[in-house]
Amino acid sequence: MVSDETWLLLTDEQELVFPKGFIRHLSVICVGTARGILHAKTEGTKFNEFILPTINVEDLIQEDASFELKEEE
């Protein structure tokens, strides 16, 4: 669970910013999980013989991710 204090560090009144290290960490988990699911779901087929290469997400994610916050109408 993300504490209230952490949310205050990540937001100002108009923007939510996730540090690039956090985004990279989530991306590594996502890519690894997807590779595992593909391997499990193709078991017993010709597709299971293909090697799924790893992806260096550090090259893909170079900066923090920011999202504009909109007020509810």
C-alpha positions in Angstrom: 0.0 0.0 0.0 1.2 3.5 -0.8 1.1 5.7 2.2 -0.5 9.2 2.2 3.0 10.7 2.8 4.3 9.0 -0.4 1.5 10.4 -2.5 2.2 13.9 -1.2 5.8 13.4 -2.4 4.7 12.3 -5.9 2.1 15.0 -6.5 1.6 18.7 -6.7 -1.7 20.3 -7.4 -1.6 19.7 -11.2 0.7 16.7 -11.8 1.5 13.2 -10.6 5.2 12.2 -11.2 6.6 8.7 -11.0 10.4 8.5 -10.8 12.0 6.6 -13.7 13.5 4.0 -11.3 10.0 3.1 -10.1 8.7 2.9 -13.7 11.7 0.7 -14.7 11.0 -1.6 -11.7 7.4 -2.1 -12.7 8.4 -2.6 -16.4 10.9 -5.3 -15.4 8.1 -7.2 -13.5 5.7 -6.8 -16.4 8.1 -8.0 -19.1 9.2 -10.9 -17.0 5.7 -12.0 -16.2 4.6 -11.7 -19.9 7.6 -13.9 -21.0 6.6 -16.5 -18.3 3.0 -16.5 -19.4 3.9 -16.9 -23.0 6.2 -19.8 -22.2 3.5 -21.5 -20.1 0.7 -21.0 -22.5 2.6 -22.3 -25.5 3.8 -25.5 -23.8 3.4 -28.5 -26.1 3.3 -26.4 -29.3 6.0 -25.4 -31.8 5.9 -21.8 -30.5 7.4 -23.1 -27.2 10.7 -23.8 -29.0 11.3 -20.1 -29.7 13.6 -18.2 -27.4 12.0 -15.1 -25.9 14.8 -12.5 -25.5 15.0 -10.3 -22.5 14.4 -6.6 -22.9 16.6 -3.9 -21.3 14.0 -1.5 -20.0 16.7 0.9 -18.8 17.3 1.8 -22.4 13.5 2.3 -23.0 12.7 4.5 -19.9 15.0 7.5 -19.8 12.9 10.0 -17.7 10.3 10.3 -15.0 6.7 9.8 -16.1 4.3 12.6 -15.3 0.5 12.7 -15.6 -1.7 15.7 -15.6 -4.3 15.7 -12.8 -7.8 16.8 -13.7 -10.4 17.9 -11.3 -13.6 16.0 -11.3 -16.5 17.9 -12.8 
